[in-house]
Amino acid sequence: MGLSSSPSFLSLSLLLLLLISSSVRGDDPYRFFTWNVTYGDIWPMGVKQQGILINGQFPGPQIEAVTNDNVIINVFNSLTEPFLLSWNGVQQRRNSWQDGVYGTNCPIPPGKNFTYVLQMKDQIGSYFYFPSLAFHKAAGGFGGIRVLSRPMIPVPFPPPAADYTLLIGDWFKANHTDLQFMLDSGRTLPFPDGLLINGRGFNGNTFTVDQGRTYRFRISNVGIATSLNIRFQGHTMQLVEVEGSHTMQSTYNSLDVHLGQSYSVLVTADQPALDYSIVVSTRFTSTVLTTTAILHYSNSAGKATSPMPGGPTIEIDWSLNQARSIRWNLTASGPRPNPQGSYHYGMVNTTRTIRLANSAPVINGKQRYAINSVSFIPADTPLKVADFYKISGVFNLGSIPDNPTFGGGYLQTSVMAANFRDYVEIVFENYEDTVQSWHIDGYSFWVVGMDGGQWSSASRDGYNLRDAVARCTVQVYPKSWSAIYMPLDNVGMWNIRSENWARQYLGQQFYLRVYSPANSWRDEYPIPRNALLCGRASGRRTRPL
């Protein structure tokens, strides 16, 4: 008997209808997905591995939605251990209950299911989802998310002939459990074994184009360890969107994509009708890994004979200058009809400055990673759940300082308190020799500055307060800093983390508790009726159906 016809599935479907009737806004369309998460054999690099599949697919199914759509995803966990999915870049407005990280959600037990109720509220753009627990991300379970503009909202470029997703990332031949064991043992991960494009290795993907037409490529770095560069042999890329922001349409021969970041580019098939290479290579690594896919003209006469395009390798200034060249398109509409630039982010006074410095301390004889000397350890109960039920002893507000201490590292379940409607400046300070990539759940922020050296208050003189791009993941170069402005307009418990997955796993993350005293649905939705409860919240009630 198939999953969709089983009695348990039918009863769950009835439950789902009850959930939807109370949590989905009737004015906005909804889309239903049913996903079964399993282990399966994959051969992305010619070696059999245990991969995480969604409905038998690696990578997982594409999510395609429109601004304000309600996306209902019923996830069945057929693994042998707990599982969660998180949604990189989806802001979960007023609803951190759906964020899918351990600080907000109890894991889905083996053999059980959980229904995520997401809304793409006031969002457009290119994102991805991924498994957030343990080291599952190194086994797959990721996929692309496209949020399209509503039909009446103008888009600042003509409709492309097709819309392709490129999930690029580094890959290890070792099983994800072996990688996790290395980290648990206090060792560092080896260098990745190769690179994948949409789950396949060298020339494993072909993208067909018609001569003279223009195509959109949505590029996300879903890897766990390395920044990447992408280029199209014989073609240029016109950047049009970054993580939900329409950009000034600058043209690039190659583009750096750091861990967790997403970009949309337009590529016009304006060359002789041949087969060209899409080339992806590692950045800032002594050994350069490379892989390719094929850009195939439908009337191709054969393989292009021009040299394979070389890319930057260890050049930091090149990447920094490119990052600074990415600007917000002030006159383009975003998810709403009004121009993006109608919000003058640079004219709002900040109410608080938070400085965050990453470090790599050894604690109790094992390699850890920390923020302001605090290396995060998970609690026995998700923080959001403990907060809702007022369970004491799970975490303490203020358990991470606002500024670097430069002291020895220590273990703590770190939660920073913040007030709803504050407008904060966050400075990421990197005193290490490796590129950092930072992500903030629940938010988009303006990258107002980045530079080498140490940040000081005088650094604000060089901030871009007019057309900095708004995004959710930002890189920080070695011995450098990056600064963002962010309005705290989304109540909830939000994960701030390194996108380098070993660093995240070993403590380079914390939670920002954005609090409103109003206790109103206007500010935050209540706990979902179907919320899973675990740890010290086991046996409690959510809300009656």
Disulfide bonds with the S-S distance in Angstrom:
Cys106-Cys534 2.14
